[in-house]
Amino acid sequence: WSSDVCSSDLSPPPPSGSGGGRSGAPPAPPGPGSNGGGWHGDDGLSLTPSQNRAANEFLERARRAEPAITRSVQQIAGNIEGSDLVGLEYRLKTDDSFKRKLATAIEDNPDMPVTELLADMKDSVRYTMQVDTEKYTSGVHDAIQALQSNGYDCVKFKNTWDSSGYQGINSMWRDPATGHVFE
């Protein structure tokens, strides 16, 4: 694998029991729904009808891309000794969670076009692969190599083991068949 495509900072995880991966919490219940073609969340956030349509179109593309990406990621994880996909039931971000994230991005960047904000939404399809501590570094290398061998382009790669909050390797990849970016 090429270190200029993805970072080579693969420091092993801290001792067992330190966590990593998704919280395992179930997805948030749906918000109050839509009104007049727009979307209104229970936290005061909203999308206009055109923003909501753009979000729905993006989510539909994610749903169409997901099955093939899932098969590929399952095969990759299955071929890496000591690895396991966890939280597969959360591989698709819920509509309300996605729209809440988009509405927040719009609120924070009101002059940015919605298309640009949507292009930065990289977790509509997402996976968590855990690797045994003893095999962690080689497992991450193997996963990177397998993703690249399957034509996936590394979009972002971040090692967050030394930070508070999410601890692990967080990476985003572009699916060669659809162009959809997944985490």
N, C-alpha and C positions, 0 to 999 in steps of 0.2 A: 504494500500500500504506500501511497505517497504522502509524506508528511506535509506537503504544501496544499493538499486537498483537505485533509482533516488534521487537527492537532495531534501531536505525538505525546502530549502530556496525559499519560494513562496511569498516574499514581494509583497504587492499590487502595482499596477502600479501608476505612478504619476497622478496628476489631469488630467481630460479630456483635450484633445487638445494637449497632449505631444507626440502623435504619437505612433508608434509601428507597426510591420508588414512589409510587402513588400512595396516598393516604388510605386507599381502600374504601373511602366513604362512598356511599351510593350517590348517583347524580342528583343534583338539586331537583326538587319537584318543579313542574312547569309553572311559569309565571302566569299572570292574569290573561295572557293571550294578546290578541290583536284588536285594533279598533280602527275601522275605516281603511284597512289595508296596511296600516302601520303596525308597529309592535310596541307594547308598553310593558316594562318589567315592574316587579313589585318593589323595586328600589328607586323608582322615580326616573329611571333611564328609559329612553324611547328611541325608536327609529321611524323615520318618515315612511310613507308607502314605497317610495322609490328605493330607499335604503334597505327596507325590509325585503323587497323583491330581489335586490342584489344579494342580500344575505341568503335568501332561500335558494337562489340559483347556485351560489357557491356551495352551500350545504348539499344540494343535489349532486353536484359534480364530485364532492367528497364521498357521498354514498355510492356513486357509480364506480369510483376508483378503489374504494376500500376492499372489496372481496379479493381482487388479484394481489393487492399489496399484502393483505393478511396472509394469503397462501404463501407468498414468498417469504415473509418475515417468519412464519411458523416453520417453514423448511429450513431457513437459516438458523434459527434458534435450535431446532431439532438436531442439527449437525454440529453444534458446539457443545463439547463435553462440559457438564456441570452448569448448563444454562437452562433457564425456564422462562417462558412468557407468563407474566402474571397480570391480572386485571384486564384480560382480553375483552371482557364485557363492557369496558369503558373505552374501547378503541375509537368510537365515534363520539365526538363532543355533542352534547345535547343541543337542540335548537336554541333553547332559552339561554344556556350558558354561552354559546357562541354569540348570540345576539347581544347579550349583556356585555361581553368582551368588545364587540364591535361598537356598541353605543358608547362605551367608556373611551375607546380610541377616538371616536368622532368628537366626543366632548373635550378630550385632551388636545386634539388636533383639528379644530373646526375648519381650517383653511385647506386641509389635505383632501384630495378627492377620495371618495369611497373606494374606488378601484385600487388605489395605492394602499389604503388601509387593509382591504381584503387580501392583497398580495402579501401582506406581512402576517397574516393569520396562518400560522404553520402547525397548529395543533388540532385541526378539525378531525384528523385521523392521527391516532397516537398509540404507541405501544410501550410496554415496560418489559425489558429483558433483565432478569437477575442472573448473575453468574457467581458460582461458589468463590469464596475469597481466595482459595489456593490457585484457582484458574482464572482469576479476574483479568489480569493484564493480557494474557494470551487470548482469553475469550473475547475481550474488546477488540484486539487486533484481528482475530478471526472474523468477528462480526463486520468490522469495517471492510475487510478484504472481500467477504462474501457479498456485501451490499454493492460494493464497487464492481465486482465480477458480474453481478446481475444487472449492471447498467445504471444503478442509482447514483445520482450526483450528490455529493455532500454540500449542503447549503450552509450549515452552521454546526459547529462542534464546540462544546463547552464542558470543561471539567469543573464541577462544583463541589468536590469532596472537601475542600478547605473553607467552604463558606457556610453561613447559617442558612436555614431553610432547606430547600431541596438539595439532597446530597447524592451525587452520582455523575454519570456522563450524560449530558443532554445533547442530542444531535438531531438535525433536521436533514431530510433527504428528499430529492426530487425524483418522482417516479418517471422512468423514461417513456412509458406507454401513454400516460395521461398528462404529464407535467405537474400533477398535483404534489404539493410538498406535504410530508408527514413527519411526525416527531417520533 
